[in-house]
Amino acid sequence: MRAAVIREFGEPSVVEIAEIDDPLVGPDTVLVSVRAAGVNPVDWKVVAGGLRSRIPHHLPLVPGWDVAGVVEAVGPAVTEVAPGDRVLAYARKDHVQDGTFAEKVAVPIRAVTRIPDGIGFAPAGALPLAGLTAEQLLEATETTKADTVLVHNAAGGVGTFAVQLAALRGARVIGTASPGRFDYVRSLGAEPVEYGDGLAARVRDLAPDGVDVVLDLIGGDALAATPELLATEGRVASIIDADTVAGLGGRYVFVRPDAEMLSRLVGYVADGQVRIEVAETYPLDRTAEALERNRAGHTRGKIVVTVA
């Protein structure tokens, strides 16, 4: 099969398209013929070698953790899906080697759920990592309809889902963004506020007593400003800086595969309660460009690699 492969760590330009062996199908594994794979910041960080101190990596490797496609084969212990089913998954494994920027990928059944009718492969492929991250942040902070939630980078891949899912819980949502993205943030269900210097004062103008929940998708100065933003007994969760958020009494979230949660999220999409914003698509042959585009930032929604 054809796949986007790296043989050394570095810039996205080290990615090449090569012929490699088809994945093995284990007893509890689903072989997926890939149609779409969402691009996330973690993917170019993997290519750069940025996660080697946390997860074992084996070169040559195929990056990519999001997938949507068609079941080609199943292991003998799999009864939940069958060949021909349309499925999606957050396909992160315990070792980094056999990723989703490829024509085929083998995924443990514990990560796989069906794609409802009416949802295309590109939006389905954009959902898993970002959607699960957003929902797991909301669970970590125990967000309810009684809360005012601040979402940093509300127009980004995870932020787009965090705003909608917080609003779906009935919470009031404030989202940081550049002024050019304010209308988009409003359309998701949040009150926009400009990020950067003076953020705390602008948030306090909207929420004089502070916000109940901060969802940090940026780190750095945004996370450091949390004490100025939170109400008494407020909660914070971050996907960026484990040490800093722990020092603030909050939670660090590293997204976990969860087929049941993913099934619920894709159900929200099917019901029209959550929308998926696909910013750009790139064919498999241009995976390096897709990674570079994601690394450059300032994308509204998600970038997706498509496989014919």
Protein Blocks (a to p, Z undefined) as FASTA:
>chain_A
ZZdddfbdcdfklpccdddddddddfkbccdddfbdcddfklmmmmnopmmmmbccdddd
dedjbdcdddfbdcfkbckbcehiacdddfbdfbdfbacbdfbdcddfklgccddehiaf
klmmmmmmmmmmmmmmmmmnopafkbccddehklbmklmmmmmmmmmnopacdddddfkl
mmmmmmnopacddedehklmmmmmmmmnopfbdcdfkgmmllmmmmmmpcghiacddfkb
mmlmmmnopacddddddfklmmmmmmmmmnopaccddfbdcdfklmmmmmmmmmngoieh
jaddddZZ
